[in-house]
Amino acid sequence: MNKIRISEILAATGGTLLAGSENNTITGVRHDSRECGQGDMFVAIKGPNNDGHKYIPGVLDSGCNTFLVSHTDGWLQEAEAKTSDMNIIKVEDTVYAMGELAGYYLDTLDVRKVAVTGSVGKTSVRDMIYYVLSEKYNCGRNLKNFNNDVGLPISIFQFDSSTEAVVLEMGMDNFGELRRLSSIVKPQIGVITTIGVAHIEKLGSREGIFNAKMEITENLAEAAEGGSLVYARDDEFLNGTRTKGDYAEVSVGTDGRSNYIISNVDDFGLEGIEFTLEYREQMRRIKLPLPGTHNAVNASLAIAVGQLLGVDMDTAAKGLAKADLTGRRLRRVTGKTLTVIDDTYNANPDSMNSALKVLAKSPCKGRRTAILGDMFELGDDSRKLHHSVGIFARGCGIDRLIAIGELAEEIARGAEGGDVDVHYYPTKEEFYKDLIKLTGEGDIVLVKGSRGMKMEDIVERAAEL
């Protein structure tokens, strides 16, 4: 991070300087008191269950002496007893102010800005774009999965004057959130991966999800300034009619109406995929070391973004060959007697089905077993959507399905009646008693469920077998 003067912080946030000098500077921004050090500014966040202000006296011991605060109750006297050498900036809302500062700071950098959202695949697409752009630019991206109104600004503060391009994932589960995040970034290129059913419980319908995702365009640069919206084409929402705006549009898909046309996808399971990509009557075979036919679309989105920013298709393909996705996304874990596909980062019906396809296509000396947990935030259609995953599993070519959780009972019901060996357990603890007898040497085991299910616990146990 480049140095920021206290005077700049005051101007960007509209804050009041309670102590310190406007000429002092910071070289980092933190919201976790455990990570603070000399030169940092600690952002004290007051939440419903915890107030970060109470950590300020302790943070002083780390050498950090600059604080963005919303009140002085209960901590100021103790802090002043330790030192008078503090910069204290008071604002009404520290999270909002941090976002304003991040937007100001990003504007000071000469960078190409890409923003990515979508119901499924946004982290994967973000990572793929990062690897494509890194072939030409010094590129930055979000820290870990930091994609909300706290994590996005914290990620921005890691960039400095050497950064030439940034690709920033934006998450949301309600209306207005993408509008806020895009106002911070003001992207040159916006990417929408899919309009699915994730967060439908809060957004009401896929129509609501589409409207919420389109908020990313409200702060997108105009076409004359290089503004472009890149998306995976579908018939209902992302189709060139409902997506129109004061920006250029670039679509990816499997039909002739898309700008980038995907065909001849070869699926090698855990070994990855190959596919043909056509753009302006030029065709290229793309080899991707990442599993899942859905990643043909994700990789094509990354290639499209790269070409908008001057990365040719051959160079983009070299970047994709190096891609390594963040978190537990179709990650191979080699156990003592079996292989585990760890896809426990999160789950919704679309990603469940994609993971099941990977399992079905993976070479296997034993049985192909899917261990699937509950999917959350699916609203009134939750049980119906779980049942649909079971129906898909019944016909996709796997050998055994193990469903775990209250909602996952519908997955088990949907899978019954076919050739799949189906088992259901209300809890992980009950399943653990049968883990050994339900897995064997040479098996490939897919583990997936929503974050709240903590399915990674099963991955760790299965890898020990």
C-alpha positions in Angstrom: 0.0 0.0 0.0 1.2 3.5 -0.8 1.3 6.0 2.0 -1.9 7.9 2.8 -1.9 11.1 4.8 -4.3 11.7 7.6 -5.5 14.7 5.7 -6.5 12.5 2.8 -8.4 10.1 5.1 -10.3 13.1 6.5 -11.2 14.4 3.1 -12.3 10.9 1.8 -14.4 10.0 4.8 -15.7 13.3 6.0 -14.3 12.4 9.4 -13.2 14.6 12.3 -9.7 14.5 13.7 -10.0 14.0 17.5 -6.2 13.6 18.0 -3.0 13.6 16.0 -1.8 15.5 13.0 -3.1 15.8 9.5 0.5 15.4 8.2 1.0 12.0 9.7 0.6 9.0 7.4 -0.4 5.3 7.3 0.9 2.4 5.3 -1.8 -0.2 5.9 -5.4 -0.6 6.9 -6.6 -3.5 9.2 -10.0 -4.5 10.7 -8.5 -7.4 12.6 -6.8 -6.2 15.8 -4.6 -9.3 15.8 -3.0 -8.3 12.5 -2.2 -4.6 13.3 1.3 -3.3 13.4 3.4 -0.1 13.1 2.1 2.2 10.3 -1.4 0.6 10.2 -4.7 2.2 10.7 -7.1 0.0 12.8 -10.7 0.3 11.7 -12.9 -0.3 14.7 -16.2 -2.0 13.6 -19.2 -2.1 16.0 -21.3 -5.1 15.1 -24.5 -6.6 16.7 -22.5 -8.9 18.9 -19.0 -7.4 19.2 -17.5 -3.9 19.4 -14.1 -3.6 17.8 -13.4 -0.4 19.8 -12.7 -2.3 22.9 -9.6 -3.7 21.3 -8.0 -0.3 20.7 -5.9 -0.2 24.0 -4.5 -3.6 23.2 -3.8 -2.6 19.6 -1.6 0.2 20.8 0.8 -2.5 22.1 1.4 -3.7 18.5 2.8 -0.3 17.5 -0.4 0.8 15.6 -1.4 4.3 16.6 -4.0 5.4 14.0 -7.7 4.6 14.5 -10.9 5.0 12.5 -13.7 5.1 15.1 -17.4 5.8 15.5 -17.4 6.5 19.2 -15.0 7.1 22.2 -17.0 5.3 24.9 -15.3 2.8 27.1 -11.8 2.8 25.4 -10.5 6.3 25.0 -9.5 6.9 28.6 -7.6 3.6 28.8 -5.8 4.3 25.5 -4.8 7.8 26.6 -3.4 6.4 29.8 -1.0 4.4 27.6 0.1 7.1 25.1 -0.8 10.5 23.8 0.7 9.6 20.4 -2.4 8.7 18.5 -4.2 9.7 15.3 -8.0 9.3 16.0 -10.4 9.9 13.2 -14.1 9.8 14.1 -16.8 9.0 11.6 -20.5 8.0 11.8 -20.0 4.6 10.3 -16.6 3.0 10.1 -17.4 0.3 7.5 -18.9 2.9 5.2 -16.0 5.3 5.7 -13.5 2.5 5.1 -15.3 1.9 1.7 -15.1 5.6 0.8 -11.4 5.6 1.6 -10.8 2.5 -0.4 -12.6 4.1 -3.4 -10.5 7.2 -3.1 -7.3 5.2 -2.8 -8.1 3.0 -5.8 -8.7 6.2 -7.8 -5.1 7.3 -7.0 -3.7 4.2 -8.7 -3.3 3.9 -12.5 -5.0 0.5 -12.8 -7.4 -1.4 -15.1 -10.4 -2.4 -13.0 -12.4 -5.6 -13.4 -15.4 -6.5 -11.1 -16.8 -10.0 -11.0 -20.2 -11.2 -9.6 -22.6 -14.0 -10.2 -24.7 -16.7 -8.5 -22.1 -19.4 -9.3 -18.4 -19.4 -10.2 -17.5 -15.8 -9.3 -14.4 -16.8 -7.3 -13.2 -19.2 -10.0 -13.7 -16.6 -12.7 -12.0 -14.0 -10.7 -9.0 -16.3 -10.2 -8.9 -17.2 -13.9 -9.0 -13.6 -15.0 -6.2 -12.9 -12.5 -4.0 -15.6 -14.2 -4.8 -14.4 -17.7 -4.1 -10.7 -16.9 -0.9 -11.7 -14.9 0.6 -12.7 -18.2 0.8 -9.0 -19.2 0.2 -7.0 -16.1 1.2 -6.8 -12.4 -2.3 -7.9 -11.3 -4.0 -7.9 -8.0 -7.1 -9.6 -6.7 -9.2 -10.0 -3.5 -7.5 -11.4 -0.4 -8.9 -15.0 0.1 -12.7 -14.7 -0.3 -12.9 -11.1 0.9 -15.7 -9.8 -1.3 -18.1 -7.8 1.0 -18.2 -4.3 2.3 -15.4 -5.0 4.7 -13.3 -7.5 2.8 -13.3 -5.7 -0.5 -11.9 -2.4 0.9 -9.3 -4.4 2.9 -8.3 -6.1 -0.3 -7.9 -2.8 -2.2 -5.5 -1.5 0.4 -3.0 -4.2 -0.5 -2.4 -2.7 -3.9 0.2 0.0 -4.6 1.7 2.0 -7.4 3.3 -1.1 -9.0 -0.2 -2.6 -9.5 -1.3 -2.3 -13.2 -4.6 -4.3 -13.1 -7.0 -5.5 -10.4 -9.8 -8.1 -10.6 -12.2 -7.8 -7.7 -14.9 -10.3 -6.8 -18.1 -8.8 -5.4 -20.5 -10.9 -3.3 -24.0 -10.1 -2.2 -27.1 -11.6 -0.7 -29.5 -8.6 -0.8 -30.4 -5.6 -2.8 -28.2 -2.6 -2.8 -25.0 -4.4 -1.8 -23.5 -4.6 -5.4 -24.5 -1.0 -5.9 -22.4 0.0 -2.9 -19.4 -2.2 -3.8 -19.4 -1.1 -7.5 -19.5 2.5 -6.3 -16.2 1.9 -4.5 -14.5 0.2 -7.4 -16.1 2.0 -10.4 -15.0 -0.8 -12.7 -14.0 -0.6 -16.4 -15.2 -4.1 -17.0 -18.0 -5.9 -15.2 -18.5 -9.7 -15.3 -21.6 -11.6 -14.5 -21.1 -15.4 -14.4 -24.6 -16.7 -13.9 -28.1 -15.9 -12.7 -28.9 -18.9 -10.4 -30.9 -19.5 -7.2 -28.3 -18.7 -4.6 -29.7 -16.2 -2.0 -33.2 -16.6 -3.5 -34.5 -16.7 0.1 -33.8 -13.0 0.5 -34.1 -11.8 -3.1 -37.5 -13.6 -3.8 -37.0 -14.9 -7.3 -34.5 -15.3 -10.1 -35.8 -12.0 -11.4 -34.9 -10.4 -8.1 -31.4 -12.0 -8.3 -31.0 -10.7 -11.9 -31.9 -7.2 -10.8 -29.5 -7.3 -7.8 -26.6 -8.6 -10.0 -27.2 -5.9 -12.6 -26.4 -3.3 -9.9 -22.8 -3.9 -10.9 -23.5 -1.9 -14.1 -24.6 1.2 -12.3 -21.0 2.4 -11.8 -19.6 0.8 -14.9 -17.6 3.0 -17.2 -19.3 4.0 -20.4 -18.4 2.4 -23.7 -16.5 5.5 -24.8 -14.2 5.0 -21.8 -13.7 1.3 -22.4 -16.7 0.2 -20.3 -17.8 -3.4 -21.0 -20.2 -5.9 -19.5 -19.0 -9.5 -20.0 -21.5 -12.4 -19.3 -22.3 -16.0 -19.9 -25.3 -15.8 -22.2 -28.6 -17.4 -21.2 -32.1 -17.2 -22.8 -33.9 -15.6 -19.9 -31.7 -12.9 -18.4 -28.2 -12.4 -19.7 -29.2 -12.2 -23.4 -28.3 -8.9 -24.9 -31.8 -7.5 -24.5 -32.2 -7.1 -20.8 -28.5 -6.3 -20.2 -28.3 -3.2 -22.4 -26.7 -0.1 -21.1 -24.2 2.7 -21.9 -21.4 0.1 -22.2 -20.3 -2.5 -24.7 -21.4 -6.1 -24.2 -19.5 -9.3 -24.7 -21.2 -12.6 -24.4 -19.9 -16.2 -23.9 -21.9 -19.3 -24.7 -22.5 -22.4 -26.7 -24.6 -21.0 -29.5 -24.0 -18.8 -32.5 -25.5 -15.8 -30.8 -22.6 -15.4 -28.4 -19.4 -13.4 -29.2 -17.3 -16.3 -27.9 -18.6 -19.7 -28.9 -17.7 -22.8 -26.9 -17.9 -26.3 -28.5 -16.4 -29.8 -28.3 -15.8 -29.9 -24.6 -13.9 -33.0 -23.5 -14.2 -33.8 -19.8 -11.3 -35.8 -18.1 -12.7 -35.6 -14.6 -10.2 -34.5 -12.1 -7.5 -34.2 -14.8 -9.3 -31.2 -16.3 -11.0 -30.3 -19.6 -10.3 -29.3 -23.2 -12.6 -27.3 -25.4 -12.8 -25.3 -28.6 -13.3 -21.5 -28.4 -14.3 -19.5 -31.5 -14.1 -15.8 -31.7 -14.5 -13.8 -34.9 -14.2 -16.9 -37.0 -10.9 -17.9 -35.4 -10.8 -21.1 -33.4 -8.5 -22.3 -30.7 -8.3 -25.4 -28.6 -8.0 -24.5 -24.9 -6.6 -27.0 -22.3 -7.6 -26.3 -18.7 -6.0 -28.1 -15.8 -9.1 -27.5 -13.7 -12.0 -30.1 -13.5 -15.6 -29.5 -14.5 -17.2 -28.8 -17.9 -18.7 -25.6 -16.3 -15.1 -24.2 -16.3 -15.2 -24.0 -20.1 -17.6 -21.1 -19.6 -15.6 -19.6 -16.7 -12.3 -19.8 -18.7 -14.0 -18.2 -21.7 -15.2 -15.3 -19.6 -11.6 -14.8 -18.5 -10.3 -15.0 -22.1 -12.9 -12.4 -23.1 -11.8 -10.0 -20.4 -8.2 -10.6 -21.3 -8.8 -9.7 -24.9 -10.5 -6.5 -23.9 -7.4 -5.5 -22.0 -4.9 -6.5 -24.7 -4.1 -10.1 -23.8 -4.4 -12.3 -26.9 -6.0 -15.7 -26.8 -2.7 -17.6 -27.0 -1.2 -15.6 -24.1 -4.5 -16.0 -22.1 -4.3 -19.8 -22.6 -0.8 -19.8 -21.1 -2.2 -18.0 -18.1 -5.1 -20.4 -17.7 -2.7 -23.4 -17.7 -1.2 -22.0 -14.5 -4.6 -21.4 -12.8 -5.0 -22.5 -9.2 -8.4 -21.7 -7.7 -8.9 -20.2 -4.2 -10.3 -22.3 -1.4 -11.9 -25.7 -1.4 -13.0 -25.8 -5.0 -12.9 -29.3 -6.6 -9.6 -29.8 -4.8 -8.0 -33.2 -5.1 -7.0 -34.7 -1.7 -5.1 -38.0 -1.9 -5.9 -40.3 1.1 -4.2 -43.5 2.1 -6.6 -45.7 0.2 -9.0 -43.3 -1.7 -9.1 -39.9 -3.4 -11.3 -37.1 -2.1 -12.8 -34.3 -4.2 -13.0 -31.5 -1.7 -15.6 -29.0 -3.0 -16.8 -27.8 0.4 -16.4 -24.0 -0.2 -20.2 -23.7 -0.5 -23.1 -25.2 -2.3 -26.2 -24.5 -4.4 -28.1 -26.7 -6.9 -26.0 -25.6 -9.9 -22.6 -26.1 -8.3 -23.8 -29.4 -6.8 -24.7 -30.7 -10.2 -21.4 -29.5 -11.7 -19.5 -31.3 -9.0 -21.4 -34.5 -9.6 -20.5 -34.3 -13.3 -16.8 -34.1 -12.3 -17.1 -37.1 -10.0 -18.9 -39.1 -12.7 -16.2 -38.4 -15.3 -13.2 -39.0 -13.0 -11.2 -42.3 -13.7 -11.8 -44.6 -10.8 -10.7 -48.2 -9.8 -13.3 -48.4 -7.1 -16.7 -46.7 -6.6 -17.7 -43.1 -7.2 -19.3 -41.8 -4.0 -21.0 -38.4 -3.5 -21.4 -37.2 0.1 -23.7 -34.2 -0.1 -25.0 -32.0 2.7 -27.7 -29.3 3.1 -27.8 -26.3 0.8 -29.0 -23.2 2.7 -30.7 -19.9 1.6 -32.9 -21.5 -1.1 -36.2 -20.1 0.2 -39.6 -21.7 -0.3 -38.4 -24.0 -3.0 -35.6 -25.4 -0.9 -36.9 -29.0 -0.6 -37.8 -29.1 -4.2 -34.3 -27.9 -5.2 -32.7 -30.5 -3.0 -34.9 -33.2 -4.5 -33.8 -32.1 -8.0 -30.2 -32.6 -7.1 -31.0 -36.1 -6.1 -32.8 -36.8 -9.4 -29.7 -35.5 -11.2 -27.4 -37.7 -9.1 -29.6 -40.7 -9.9 -28.8 -40.4 -13.6 -25.3 -38.9 -13.8 -23.3 -42.1 -13.5 -22.1 -42.3 -9.9 -22.3 -45.4 -7.7 -23.2 -44.2 -4.3 -24.9 -41.2 -2.7 -24.7 -40.3 0.9 -27.0 -37.4 2.0 -26.4 -35.7 5.3 -28.6 -33.1 7.1 -32.3 -32.3 7.5 -32.7 -30.8 4.0 -30.5 -33.3 2.3 -33.0 -36.0 3.1 -34.8 -34.7 -0.1 -31.6 -35.4 -2.1 -31.7 -39.0 -0.9 -35.3 -39.3 -1.9 -34.7 -37.8 -5.3 -31.9 -40.3 -5.9 -33.9 -43.4 -5.0 -35.3 -45.7 -7.7 -32.2 -45.9 -9.9 -28.9 -47.7 -9.9 -27.3 -45.5 -7.2 -26.8 -47.0 -3.7 -28.5 -44.3 -1.5 -27.9 -43.7 2.2 -29.2 -40.9 4.4 -28.0 -39.6 7.8 -29.5 -36.8 9.8 -26.1 -35.7 11.2 -22.4 -36.1 10.4 -21.8 -37.8 13.7 -24.2 -40.6 12.7 -22.5 -41.0 9.4 -19.1 -41.3 10.9 -20.1 -44.6 12.4 -20.5 -46.0 8.9 -17.7 -44.1 7.1 -15.3 -47.0 6.8 -17.8 -49.5 5.5 -19.2 -47.1 2.9 -15.8 -46.3 1.4 -13.1 -48.6 0.0 -9.7 -48.8 -1.6 -9.6 -47.1 -5.1 -12.8 -45.1 -4.4 -13.2 -41.4 -5.4 -15.4 -39.5 -2.9 -16.9 -36.1 -3.6 -17.7 -34.0 -0.5 -19.9 -30.9 -0.8 -22.4 -28.8 1.1 -23.1 -25.3 2.3 -20.6 -23.6 4.5 -22.8 -24.0 7.6 -22.6 -27.8 7.3 -18.8 -27.7 7.7 -18.4 -30.6 5.3 -14.6 -30.2 5.4 -14.7 -32.2 8.6 -15.7 -35.2 6.5 -12.9 -34.5 4.0 -10.3 -34.7 6.9 -11.7 -38.0 8.2 -12.0 -39.6 4.7 -8.4 -38.6 3.8 -7.2 -40.6 6.8 -8.8 -43.9 5.5 
